[in-house]
Amino acid sequence: SQCLKDLRSTDPRDDKMRIQNTKGGLLKDSYRWILEHETFKDWRDNAENRILWIKGDPGKGKTMLLCGIIDELMPKTKLAKSADQTANTILLSYFFCQGTDRRINNATAVLRGLIYLIIAQEPSLISHVLEKYNHAGKDLFSDGNAWVALSEIFAAILQDPKMKEVILVIDALDECEADLSNLLDVIVQQFEFSHIKCIVSSRNILGIQQRLESYIPEGVLSLELKGNASCVSEAVDAYIEHSISRLTSIQGEYSVQENLRKLVQQKANGTFLWVSLVMKELQKVEAWEVMEVVADMPTDLVALYNRMMHQINSLSRRNKSLCKNLLSAVFTAYYPLSLAEVGVVAGIPDHISGSLESIAKLVTMCGSLLTLNEDKVYFIHQSAKDFVYTEIHSTDAAKRHLDVFKQSVAAISKLPKNIYGLTDFGPRPKDAQPPDPNPLASMRYSCFYWANHLCDTCNASSEDETQLIINETFKPFLNNHVLRWIESLSLLDGLLEGIRSMRKLLHELSSTLSSIEIFILRNAALITKSPLQVYGSALMFSPVHDHIKATQWDERLPFIKDIQGITTDGFLKTLKYHTRRVEALAISPDGEMLVSKSWHEQLCCWDVATGALDWTVQCHDYGVSAIAFSPDNRILLLATSSGIPNASRVVRLVVKRAVRLNWPSLTIDCHYDVTALAFSSDCKTLVSGLTSGLILLWDATTGACLQIIQGHDGEIQAIAVSPDGGKIASGSRKILRLWDAATGAHLGELNTADYEFARGFFTTTGIIQAITFCQDGEKLLLSLEGVENSVWDPSSGILVQTSVGEDDSVIAISPDNKILASASHKIQLWDAAIGMQEKGESNHFVDAYRLFAFTPDGKAVACAKSNIAQIWDTTAGECCRTIEDNWRHNFTDIWDSCDYSAIAISANGKTLALGAWYESGGPTALHCQIQLWDTMTGECTCREPMDRNRVRGLAFSSDGTKLAMGFEPGTVVLLDIVKGGWLWEVDCYHSYRPRCLAFSPNNSMLASAHYHLFEAKIYQIDLWDTATGKHRQEFDVEIPVKIPDEQTYNHIMFSPDGQHLYLEHQYRVRLFEDDERIVSLDADLSKDIQGRGIPITDGWVTQNRRRLLWIPEEYRNQCAFVCGSTVVLGHGAGITFIWL
């Protein structure tokens, strides 16, 4: 299952085999003695003796001893390879810690490995993991709370009734470099269970001894004790004899073998590692040199390592430097590097690092300090790594990490654009393989970890040194090569790691890094599928003053010339799933997860970085009052209404299901519902707001009520706790109040009724729907009903409207103040820095541009909103004319509002037709008007009042003499512009809203298209004779994909020969043939109507079926077409032009 794949950070069975291979294989004679040892037999046979601790100095063979014990125990466990393993009931799980490998040198990795191996034997036990995994996904095993979660899972598994007998084996506790004390606690906790037995090994470490000895006075097996030391010595002798027999240089020379055996036994001092290192050295010399080499070998491991270092120092100057760089890279890296990676990280010149054979030779030159296994480079032993640290690297941590950082970013900087040489700029096939050879094979470590090494460099450097590094290396890399890095991350499936890297560095250079983080967040879903769009859509549609856009513009795809008309509202992405209004929203404390809940629908969890819906929880309540994450990221509280008056419940989300808490209902009276929730930042206090207006403070651990504040007279709609926990903000209707969390004292108040907010031609006052504190703990972000989000500064009393969040019912902001989420029926994510800025003049009109029309040659496009229309030159991207209809003012302000509902522009671009709709409080409440405007002078040449409902469609004939009009509910009228008067009028009783109209090329026919009232995918099309108004043809067409609700059908067009009708720029239907009513996507549409609207297929600008450029949905939700080399996009904020 995917859960098991995500759990597996390593397979201990593979680690065991790798370790054995690295050490030359497992020799049975080297561990046979322990099987007869009284301490081992007592552990094995005595039910009361449940733990065995094997301890000894480095090189005494502890790891190989445990390998042998595992092999001896395995046949009687479910890990047995024999056919009758199903009859075994004993589960055996083991783990090998290695300080030289960061994947397996921490307590969390130990638990993951032990759990993984247990589940491999008893798959049903995965249910204990799934309880939490279904809630958290793969982050369960790697986030900041992984240890806590895995400890609970491990305990639950070990206590499962299926666990009849369990044996746990953990090697090298002393090499567990992170959370060792926690791991020892877990081991000790198992002593109380009679069905669990443990074997652990370690060096003679005082801390481990103090933690374990009191529990296992009879279960300590020290390899240094006299009796045990003699057994170890005999095992070492067996290992020496076996190793000499495999030494090819002296095969058949029995006297040399015998003399060598005696000399090695004399100097080995009962140490396997010493023998192993000597034998590696002997493999490099001739037969006549072996005795001399051994005679010169020091008997002490440290002295032996010093001898190896002396050999390195004796190399040529160039090779000595390369070997020391190699040792430094292997020592500094967070996990074992491949041969290809180590060449890059160590800064080995390209002509050497390009050859894996050359890198392998350099590893050999490092003596026996390093070893190779399965193309990975390791220290031969933890003691070797300790020696290198003590002798070489103990005082230069900053330099080591700086070297790795510099070499990594230098290598990334050399990568070409389009690293894989892709020929299509669109999505890569899911099964696409990298080229051979893979240019990124050596780059994975550098791409993923350069930022971590920069962090470690800064932490070990002075402030001045850090600033120098940033200015000389870091900033130039980001300013010149950041897109190459992002492309590499995409190809390596590592964009999320990129975001985490940026967050690690934010404290060093917040402005630049925040821009990169936002860039990745905005475009992660696109770049993951289409890596080259990092130089295309992702770069082009970044805000105008974005740092990446400013520094990386020259990196854009070669066919892109320029772009104009980018919005600056900080919009990142839309999350769509809910079909009803979202009632609750929360961002997790780590900023990586967003949870939403709508009325009587599922609870949804989203990945903030990718926008993907990770999981849902069935929670069909009749509404939801509040939702809140605990600051430790482990608890999600929902206060929901059950549909029964005055009833509420609080649930805790611990898995992919909702379960009741054992807490009180967070209300002091069963007659009041919980309507708002918030945690304090230390996770110790929970604040709830009630329908009665009370604010209650609770102990989040015990559920005890700590304090009651009489907050408001009516229901509390929103509540928030400041980041420092000192203040509480509550909102009821139009009143926001601040409280001292400790004393309950009233600190301040805002009444939104004192403010008027512009909404089109009207003003309104906002009811408070949601509140959240900004990171500074002073300002508050408010969601107000019917208007954009607002920011309130209590110190100054100023309330400022922002440009986002209109009509959104809920808001949430990430703890770092980077991401703002707002929601109504859909959820939108924003760059909080931009989204919380004060609303500017450009945002004066609440309604968006939603009407667009263009000339047949595509050289001019018209757009309209409210009572404003504009004409644009698509070649230059200039607004040629702005028309503002102030006609209502001539009638003493009878007309309260004007709204354009239809638009058309003549073929020659000289006349603009607008359908206007006026609403009034006067005697005539509704008024429709057709207007004709001269685009050259800006004068209105005709106003035709219509005693009709709203006009929905307009179209000019190609000669500009006739205007077709479509009215609600289903009337089509043809107007003679030259002579004046109607030519004919027809009713389409079977239709609804004739929105789309088009004349045939010779103007003999008029097509009207209407969307079906009940079938969203159905076009109803009528053909009319323009001379007589006679109905020629009627048919329904089902388009392949439903256009989103906000993109109502608004464009039809005849083909040049008049035999086909094109719908929405991309669907074609043949006319006048009853047997063909199937619409097909026409790949060659651009060849038929070049200059009149090339399709942007499924969001992509294409050429010869090759995807070039992705157009974000928010930029093409009204119209999108290509004219020659110009892309014109109509959207709510206006018009965007792209020149290719």
N, C-alpha and C positions, 0 to 999 in steps of 0.2 A: 504494500500500500504506500501511498505518498507519505503518510505519517511515518512509517518505518524508514523510508528513504531520508526524510528530513531529520529523523532522530540519529541516523548513522553519521557520526563525524569520523569514525574509523571502525573497522571490523577488527576486534582484538585477535581473531584467528589469523588475519593477515599480518598484524603486528608481530605476533609470535613467530610466524614463519620468516618474516623479514629479519628479526633479531637473530634467529638461529642461523640464517644464511650469512648474515654479516659477521657472526662470530665463528664461522667455519663449520657449522653443523652441530647437532646435538649428539654428544657421545654418551652412550648409556653408562659406561664405566665411570663417567665423571659425576654421576648423581646416584648410582646404585646404593651407595653407602647409607643415604638418608632414609631409604625405605626400610632399613633394619634398625634405624636409630630408635631408642626407647621413647624419646620425646615425640617423635613423629607417630609412632605406633599408638602411643597413649592418646594423642589427638584424634587419630583415625578410629580407634576402637572404643574410647571412653565417651559416652554420651554427654558427660558433664564437662568435658574439656572441649570447648567449642572454638578456641582460637589459638593459632600457632604463629609466633612471631620469629622469623628468621632474620638475624641481624649480623652485620659484618662490615669490615672495611672495604674500600673500593677494590675491585678486581678479584674478590674472593669467590666469584661464581654464583652469586645469589640468584641472578636472573636465569641462568641456565639451570640452576637447581630447581627453580619453580617451573621452568619449562618441562623438566623431567617429571616432576610431581604431577603436573597437569596431564601428561601423557599416560602416567600410571593410573590416574583416577578416571580418565575419560571413558574407558570401555564400559564402566558400570553406570554411566550417566546418559542423559538424552543427547549428549554430543557425540556419542559413540558412532563410529562409521559402519559398524556391523549391521546386518539386516535385522537383528532382533532388538534394535535400540528402542522400539516402541514399548518393549516390556520394562524398560528402565524407568524409574520414577524420580531419580535424583537429577536435579538441575545443577549444572556446573557453569559458573560464569567467572571470567577473569579479565584482568586489565594490566597492561604494562605501561607504567609512567616512564616518560623519558624527558629529562630536563632540556635536552637539545632540540626538542620538537614542541613548539607551542600548541600544536593541535592536541597533544596528549600529556601536557605537564600541568594540568589544573584539575581541581576537584569536580567541576561540572563535566569535563570530558570523561572522568572516571565513571561517574554515574551514568552518563549517556552510553558508554561502552558496556557497562554491566547490565543495564536495562535492555540494550539492544540484543545482547547475547542470550539473555533469559527469554525474551520474546521470540527469538529465532528457534528456541526449543519448545516453547509453549505459546503459540500465536494468539490464543484467546486472551492472554494477559495484556494485549495491546489496548484492551478496553479501558484500562486505567490511564493510559496515555491519551487516548482519544477524548476523554472527558475534558481535558484542558486543551488539547491540540485543536479541537473543533472550534474553540473560542479564539485561541491566539495564533494558530498556524505555526509555521516553522520558527517564528520568533520566540515561541515557547522555549526553545532549546538554546537561544543565544542572547536574549535581551538581558537587561539588568536584573531581572527577577528569575533567571533560569535556574539558579541553584535552589532557590526556595521551592519552585514548582517541581523540579526533578526530585528533590528530597521527599516531598509529599508523595509523588508517584512511586518512588522506590520503596518507601515504607508500605504503601498500599499493596504493591506487588508482592513483597515478601510476606505479607500477612494474608494473602489470598488463600482460600482453602485448597486450591490446586497445588500449592507449594508444599509438598509432603516433606521433602528434604532438599536443602540448598547448600552448595559449597561455593564460597566466594574466595577468589584468589586475587590479591593486589600486589604487584611488584613495585619496588623502588618508591616507597612513600616519601622518601627524602627528596625525590625529584619532582614531587607535586609542588610547584612553585606558587600556586595561587589557591587560597582557601584551604590549606592543609589542615588547619585546626577544625574547620567545618567537616572535612572528610573524616578526621579522627573521631569526631563526635558521632557521626553516622555509624562508623565501625563499632564504637563502644555501645551504641544503642541496640545493636543486634545481639548482645550477650544475653539478654533476657529471653530470647526465643530459642527453644530447645531444638527446633528443626533447622537452624542455621549454623553452619560451621565456616570459619574464616582462616585463611593463611595470608599473612602479609610479610613483606620483607622491607628492609631499609638499612642504611648505614647506621653507625652508632651515634645517632643524633639525640641529644639530651631531651629536647622537647617531645620527641616521639616516645622516648623511654618513660618520661614522667607521665604521659597520657595513657600508656598501655600497661606498664608493669604492674600496677596495683590490681588490674583486672585479670592478669594472666601470669600469676607467679610461677606456675608449673608449665607454662606453654611458651617459654622463651628458649630459642635455640641459637646460642651465640657461636659463630664460626671461629672465634678466637680462643674459646676455652680449650684447655689442653687436649681433652679427649676428642673434641670435635675438630680441633686443628690438625690432629694426626689423620683423621678421616679425610679432611679436605686435602691434606698433603698427598695422600694416596690417590685421591681423585685427580689431583694436578699431575701426578706421575703418569697416570693412565692417559691423560690428555697430551702430555709431552710425547709419550711413545706413539700415540696415534698421529700427532702432528709431524713428527720426524719421519714416520713411514710414508707420509704424503709429500715430503720434500723432494722434488724431482731431481735436483742437482746432485744428490748423493744416493740415488736409488742403486741398490746392489752393493754399495760400499759399507759392508756391515761393521767393520771396525770403526769407521768414521761415525757411523750412526750411534754405535755404543758409546764412544767417547763424547759425542755431542749430547747424548741423553744424560750422561752423568754430570756434565758441566752445566747443562740447563737445570737439572734437578737441584744442583748445589746452589744455584743463584736465584731460583724462582721464588723461594721463600713462601711456598704455598699460595701463589697468586696466579690465577688463570690469566688475568689481563696482561701481566708481564710476559707470560709465555706466548700469548697471542701476538703481542707487539713484536717480540723477538722473531717469531716465525715469519711475520710479514716482512721484516728486514732481511731475513735469510733468503726469502724468495727472490731477492734482487741481486744476490751475489753468486759467485762461482763456487764450485765444490771446495777448492783449496782455500777459500776465504772464510768458510763458515765458522771454524773454531776461533779464528782471530776476531771475528765480529762479535761472537758471543762473549769472548773473554773481555772485550772492551766495553761490553754493555754494563751500565750501573745496575745494581740490584734494586734500587729504590725507584718507584714509579716517577716521582718528580724529577729525579736525576735522569731517568730515561727520557722524559719529555724534554728536559733541558738539552740532552744530546741531540734530539730531533730538531730542536730550534737552532742549535749550533750548525747542523747540516744545512738548514734553510739559509742561515746567514752566510754560509760558505759558498752559496750559489753565485752565479754572475749577478751583477748589480741589477740587471733587468729582471731576471727570473726571481731574485730575492724579493724585489718589490711586488711582482705579480703574486707570489705566494703569500706574502703578508696581507696584500689586499684581499686575497681569496679567504684567508683565515678570518680577517676582520668582517667580511661580508657574511660568511657562514655563522660567525659568532653573533652578529647583530641582527640577522634576519629573524622574523617571528616564527618561522617554521622552516623545515628542510627545503632547500632550493633544488630545482632540477639543474642539470648541467648547463642547459641553455640559459636559465634564469641567473645562475650564479655568475656567469660571464658578464651579464649586463650590470647586475648589482655591484659587482666588484670593480667595474670600470675597466675590464680587460679590453684592449684594443679590438676593433671590429675584425681585423684580419686573423686574430687568434680566436675570439669568442664565436666567430662564424663557424668554427669547426669544433664539434663536440669532442672529437678525438684529441684536439689540442687542449681543451679544458680538462679532460680526463688526465692528461699528462701532467698538467699543473697540480691537480689534486694529488697525484702520486709524488710529486716533488715535495709536498708538504709532509713527507715522511709518513708515519702511521697516525698522525694526529687526526687526519680525515680519512673517511672510507666512502666507497660508492656502493649503493645497493638500489637496483631497479631505477637507475638513472637519477637517483637523488643523492645529494652530498650530506654526510653526517659527520659529527665528531665521533671518533672511535669509541669513546666512553665519556660519561659525565665528568670523570676526573680529568680527562683531556681538556674539556671545555673550561673546567675550573682553573686548570693550569694556565690556559691562554688568557683568561680573565686576570688572574693574579699577576702574571708576568708581563703582559702586554697592554691590556685594555682597562685596567682598574680605574684609571684617572682620566680617560678621554672619551667618556660616553657621548658628549656633545659632538665631538669630531667624527666618531663612528657613524652616528645617525645622520650627521650632515653629509658625510660622504655618500651614504646610501641614497639620501634624498637627492643630492646633486646628480649622481649617476642615473637615477631613475628618471628625473625630469629631462635630463639631457637625451636619454634614449627615446623618451616620448616625443621630444621636440624634433627628432630626426624622422619620425614616421611621416609618410606621405599622406595627403588627403586621399580618401577612397582607398584605404589600406588593402582591402581585398580585391580591388579592381572590379567592382560591381558594375554591370552595364545597365541596370534598371535602378532608378532612384526610389522605387517604391518598396513595399514590404518584401523582406527576404522569405523564401519558403521555409516552413518550420523545420524541414529535414535538410536544409542547405548545409553543406560541409565547407569548412575553410579551405583555402587553396593549399596545395602541397608544393613546396614547404610552406608552413603557416608563419607569416611574418610576425604574428603575435605570440608564437609559442614561447618566446623568451621574455615576453613583456607582462605576463599576468601579474607577477609579484610587484613589479614596479608600478603598474597602473593602479593596483588595489591599495598599496601600502606607502606610497611616497608621502602622503599627508600625515600618516602616523609617525613616520620617522622625522618629519619636520616638527611635529608636536614635541617629540622626545628631545629634539635638538633645542628647541626653544625653552623647554623646561630645565635643561641642563646648562643654559647660557644666561649671560647677563642681559639686561634690557637693551643696552647699546648693541651688544653682539646680535641679539635677535633682530633688531631693526635693520642692521646692516645686511643680514641674511635675507630678510624680506625684500629690501630694496634692490639688492644685487642679483638675486636668483629667483625668488618667489614671484615678485611682481612681473618681471619680464616673461617668465613662463606663462603666467595666467594671461597676460596681455597679448601674447603671440601664438600660443599653442594650446589653449584650453579646449578648443573644439576638437583638436586631434585626440586629446585625452578622452573627451566625452564619446567620440566615435569609437575609440578602442574599448571603453567600458561597455558600450552597447553591444559590440561584437563579442565581448567576453561575458555577456549577461551580467554585468556588474554595476548598473546604474544606481541601484539602491546603496551599494557600498560607496559609490561616489558621493551620494547625499550625506551619508554618515561621516565620510572623510571631511566634507565641507563643514559639518557641524562641529567637528573636533577643532577646527581651526578658526572658528568664527571670532573667538576672543582675540585673535592676533590681528586680523584685518577684516573687520566686520562688514564694511561697505562692499568691498569687492566680492568677498566670499558669499555674502547674502545674495548678491546678484546671480552668482553661479548656482547657488542652491535653488533660487526661485526659477532660474532658467531650466534646470533639470526637472523640478517639480512640474512646471508648466508643460514640458514636452516629453516627459519620460515615456508615456504610453506610445507616442509616435516614434520616438527615436529607437525604442526597444525593437519595434517591428521594422522600421525603415531607417537604418543608421545614417544614411547619407542626407536625410532631411535635417540633420543637425546644421548642415551648411545651407539648407533650403528653407523650408517652412519655419523651423524653429528659430532661425536667425532673422528671417524677414519679418515675422509677426511679433517679434519682441518689441516692447515699448520703445518709443523714439529715443529717449535718453538713457536707455539701458546700457550698462557698462560693457556687457559682452557685445552688444550690437555696435557700440562705438569703437571698440578695439578690434573686432573680428570681421568687420564688414567686407574687407578684401578677401576673406575666406569663402564668401558665398559661391554657390554653384555657378559654373562659367556662363550659363545661358541667362542668368538673372542680371538685368541692368540696374533697375531701381524699383522702389516701392514708395507709395505716397498714400497717406490716409490711415495710419495705424492709430488705434485707440490708445489712450493712456490711462485707462481706468484700473489697471492692475489685475484684470481678469486672468485666472489661471486655467480653470477647467470646470466642466459641468458633470455632475454625477446624476445619472438617471436610473431610477428603478421604481420609486414610489408612484402610485397612481392617484394618491390622495395627498392632501396638504400635510406637509411635515410639521409635527407638533413638538418635537424635541431633537436636540442636536448637541453633541459633545465631542471635543477633540481630546485624545489621550494625552497625558502629561509628557510623554516622549515625542509628541507631535507626529507620530507615524500612523495613527489610526483615528478614524472618525466614525462615530456611531450615530445613526439617525432612526427615528421612529415616527411613523405617521398614524393617523387615526385608524384603528381597527386593522392594522397591517403588521407585517413582520418588522422585527428589529433588524437593522442592516449595519454591517461593519464594512468600512471601506479602507483601502490602502491609500493614504494621502498622496504618496509619491506617484503611483501609477493611475490612480482613479479607479482601480479594479474593485469590484464587489467581492470581498473575501468570504463572507459567510452571512447567513441570515438566521434568525431565531424566530420560531413561531410564538407569537405573543399577541393574539387577537383580542385585545381589550377594546372597549368602546371609547377609546380616547386615551390620551397620555398627558399627564400633568408635567412631569419633570424627569430629567435624566442627568446623571453626573458621574464622572470618573473619580476614583480616589487618587490622590497624588502619587501613590506607589504603583499605579497602573494595574492593580490586581482586582479591583472591585468596580463594578458598574451598577449604580443604583437606578432603578426605574420606579417612579411613583405613578401608578396607573389607576384609572377608573374602571371598575368592573361592569359598569352599566346600571348598577343598583345605586340609587340616590344615597349620598353621604357615605359611600364605602370606598376605601382605598387600600392599596397594598404596596409593599416595597419588596422588590426582588433583587437578588444578587446574581450577576451573570458570572458564572465560574466556568461554564462550558458553552457549547452551542445549544443551550437550552436555558430557560429561566427557572430558577428555583426560589422558593420563599426563604427569607432570612428567619432566623430564630429571634430576631429583634422585635421590640414593640413596633407598632405601626407608625411610629414617628409622629403621633398626634396624641394630644392629651384628652381628646374627646372623640368617641367613635362617630360623632355627628359631623365631623369636619374631614374633608379630603386634603391630602398633601398635594400641593400645586406647584411647589418649587423645591429644589434640592441644591446643595453646594457643600463641598468638603473644604476644610481648612488645609493649608499647604503642608502641614505636618501630619496630615491624615488622622489626627486624633479627635477632631471635632467635625460633626456633621450638622448642617443647618437646614431646617425645613421650614417652608412657609405654608400656611393653611388657608382654606377658603374663608375662615373666620377673620383673617387679617393678623393672626398671631405668628410670631417668629420663634421657633424653638431651637435651642442648641443642645446637641446630644453627644455623649461620649461614644465615639465610633467603635470602641472595643466592647463595651459592656451594654450599650444601648440605654444607659441612664440619662435622664433629662437633666441638663446642667443649668439651663436658664430659659426664662420665658420673657419675650419682649412683645409688648402690645404695639405692633407695628403700624397697622392700618385699620381703617373702618371696614374695608371690604376685602375681597379675595386678593391674595398676593399672586401676581402673574409671573414674577421673576425675582431671583435672589442670587447674590454673588458674594464671595469672600475675597478680600484683598490678598495679594501674594504673601504679605507678611502676617496674615491672619488677624490683623488688628482691627479691621473694619468690615462691616457687613452692609451691603446695599440691597434694598428691597424696592420693588415696584408694584404699585396697585393703581390700575386705570392710568391717570395722568400724573400721579405723584410718585416721585422717587425719593427715598430717604436713606441717609447714611447713619450707621450706628456704631458705637464703640463695642467691639466684640467681647471685651472683658467685663464692662460695667452695664452695657445695654443703654448707655446715654445717647441721646439724639445729637448728631454732629452736623447735620445739614439737610437741605431739602431742595428738590427741583420740581416745579409745576410746569409741565409741558403746555398747559393751557395758556401760559403767558407768552407762548411763541406761536407765530403763524408760518406755515410752510407752504411754498408755492407748489401747486399741482396743476399744471397746464394753466388755464385761465382762472383757476380757483385757488383758494387757500384752505388749509386744514390744520388741525392740531392733532398731534399723534398720541395714541394710547400706547403705553409701554408694554412691549411684548417680551423682551429679553434684555438682560443686563450682563455685562462682563467687564471686569477690571482690566485695564491695560497693565503692561508689565511694570510700569513705574509705580503702580499702586495708588496713584492719585486720580488720573483720568478714567472715565468709564465710557464704554461703547454701548449705545442703546439701539435696540430695534424698536422703531415706532410704527404703529399701524398706518399704512397708506403713504408713507414717505420714506426717503432714503435713510440709512443708518446715520446716527448722530453721535458726536463725541462731546461729553460734558466734563468741564474742568471745575470741580467744586471750589477750588481756591479763588478762581476769578469769577465763577458763576456764569461763564460763557458756554453756550450750547452751539455747536457748529455742525451743520449738515454736511455729510459726505456725499460722494457721487455714486455710491453703490447701495444695493439692498432694498430698493423700492418694492413695497408690497411683500417683503419677506417677513415671515412670521417668527423666525428664530434665528439666532446668531450664535457663533462660538469663535473663540480666538485661541490659537495655540499658545502654550505657556511662554514661548520665546518671542511672542508678538510678531511672528513672521507670516503666519497663515490665518486668514479670516474666512470663515465659512458662514454662508447665509442660505436660507432655504424657504421656499414656499412649496410648490409641487415638485420642484427639482432643486438640487443642492448645487450651489456655486462656490468655488474656492477662489480667493483673491489674495494678491500680494498685499498684506495688511498695511505696509508702509505707504502704498499708493491708495489703497481702498479706504483708508481713514483720513485722507487729506480732505481739506475743505472743498465743498462743491463749488466749481467755477462757473463763469458765465456761460461757457459752452454747454453746460448741462441744464440750461434754463428750461427747455421744453421737456416735459416728462415723457411724452409719447415719442416713440422711436421712428426713424425713417422706415417706412414699410411699403411705400409705393415707388415703383421704378419702371421706367420705359426707356427704350433706346431706338435710335434710328436704324433702318435696315442696314446701312453701311457700318454701323457700330461706332461712328465717329462722335456721336453725341449721346449722352444719357441724361435723363431727367429723373429727379426724385422729389418726394414731397412728404411732409409731416405736418400735422396740425394745419395752420393756415399759411405755411411757407413751402415754396417750391424752388428748386434750383436746376439750372442747365449746366452740364459739364462737358468740356472738350476732352475726350478720352485720349487724344494724342498727346496733349500737353499736360493733362491732369489739372486743368484750371477751371474754376467756376466762372462761366461766361455771364450768367444772369441769375439774380436772386429775386424772386417774386414773393411779396408778402401781401396777402389779401386783408385789407382793413375796411372792407365794404360795410361791415356791421356798424362801424362808427358813424356812418351817414344816417343811421336810423335811430339816433339818440340811445345807442347802446341797448336796443331791444334784444339783439342777438347776443346771447351769453357766450357762445362758443362756435367756432368754425372748425370743421374737420374735413380734410380732403379724403375722399374714399376711392377715387379712381384717377388714373393718369394715362396720357398717351401723347406722343410727339410725332409730328408729321415726318414724312420721308426726307424732306429737305431741311428739317430741323428748325424751320422758321415759325411754326405754330405749336403751341402747347395747349392741350385740352385737359381740363381738370373737372372732376366731379366733386362739388362742394356740398357739405351737409351741415346745416345750421340747427342748433338747439336753442330754445328760448323759453322763458317763463311767461311770455306774452300770450295773446289770444291764439296765435298760430304757433303751436309748440314745435313743429317740425317743418323744415324747408329744404328742398333740394334745388340745386342750381348747377347748370353746365356753363363753364367758363372757357373762353378761347383767349389766349395771350400771344402777343407778338414777342417772340424771344429776342428780337433785335432791339426793340425799344423798351420792352418791359411793360407795355400798355395792355390793358384788358380790352380786346376788340369786341367781345360779345359776352353778355350774361343772359342766359336763358333760364328763367325760373321754370321749374317742373313741378307739377302737382302730382308728385310721385314719391315713392319710397326711395331709399338710398341707392345711388348709382354705384355699381360694383365693377363694371368693365367698360373700357373705351378703346376704340381702334380707328385709325385713319386709313382711308383708301390710299393706294400708292401715289395717286395724283393729287392728294390732299383736298379733294372736293367734297368728300363725304366723311361723316363721322358716325360710327356705330356705337350704340350705348346699350348696356345691360343693366336692368334695374331689379331690385328685390321686389317681389319674391321670384319672378320669372318672366320678365318682359324684355324684348329686344326691340330697339327703335333705331331707324336709319335717318340721319339728319343730312340735308343738303346744305353745306356750308356756304356755297357761292350764292345760291338763290334764296336761302333761308327756308324754313319749314320742314316738316317731316315728310319723308318719302313713303314710309310705311311703318307699321307697328304690329308685332306679333306677340302672342302670349305662349309661353312654354310651361303649360300647367304641370307637366310631368317633372319639371326641373326645379332647381332651387339655386338662387344666386348665380346668374349667368356672368361668371367672373372673367372668363377669357374670351376674347374676340379676335378674329384675324380675317383679312381679305385675301382672296386668292391673287396670284401674280397679275392676272388681267382684270381684277376687280369685279369679275362676274359672279363670284360666290362670296358668301360670308359664313364663316364657321364660328359657332358659339359653343363653348365648353362649360359644363356645370359639374360640380362634384355632387355625388349622390348623397342624399340626406342621411342615409343609414349605413351605406357601404363606403368606408373611407378610401378604398382602393379603386373605386369605380369612377370613371369619367363618362358623363353623358354628353354626347356630341350631336349637334344639329348643323345641317348645311342649308343655307338659304340662298335663293336667287336674288341678287341685289337689285335687279331691275324691277321685279314684281313683288318680292317678299314671299314668294312661293317656297314652301318647304320642299327641299330636294331629298334629304336623307336624314335618318336618325339611327343612332346605334350607341351601345354601351361598350366601353373598353375598360378592361381591368389591367391596371399597370402592375408590373412585377413586385414592386416594393412600396409599402405605404409611406408617403411623405409625412414627416412629423407634423403634428397638429399646428405648430406655429408657422409652418411653411405651407400655407394654403396654396392651392394650384393657381398659378398666375401667368402662365405663358403657353401659348400655342402658336404655331407657324406653319404655313404651307411650304412645301418644297418648291423649287423653281419651276418644275414641270406641272405643278398643281395636282399631282396624283397621290401625294402623301401628305399626311399631317404630322407635324412633330410636336410632341408634348414635353414640356419642361426641359427643352433643349436636348433631350437624350432618348426619348422613346418615339418610335415611328409606327404609324398605322396606314395601311393602304386604303384609299377611298374608292367608292363606286364598285366594290366587289363584295357581295354578300358572304362569300365563303372565307374571307380573311378578316378576322377581327382580333387577332392576337398581336399585342404590342411587343416589339422586340427592341433590345438595345442595339443601336446602329453604330458599329465601330467606325464606319466610314462617313459618319454624318458630316464631318467637317468638309469633306470633298464636295458634298452637295450644296452646302450653303455657306461656303467660306465668306467671312465678313458679316454674316447675319446671326451668328451665335454658335460657336463651337461648343460641344458639350464638355462640361467638367464632370467626368464620369466618376460616380461614387466618391466625390470630393477631390479627385485628382485631375490636374491639368495634364493631358496626354498628347503625345505626338507619335504617329505610326504605331499605336498600341503600346507605346512605352511610357510609363508613368514618370512624370517629371517633377511635379510640385504638388504638395498636399495643401488644400485650402481648409483651414479650420472651420468648423460648422458655424461658429458665431459670426464669421465673415461672409458667409454665403447663404444666410437664412432668408434673404429676400430675393436676390437675383445674382447670378454669376454667369458671365459669358466671356469668350475670347474673341477679340477682333484683331486679325492680323497677329501682331506680336504684343498686343495689349490685353491684359486680363482686367476686367471690370467687375468689382464685387459690391453689391448693395447689401447693407446691413443696418441694424438699428442705429448705429452711431453716424451713419452717413455713407460715403463711397470710398473705396480703396482701389487704387490703380497699381498694377504690376506691369512693368515693361520688361519683356523678354528679348 
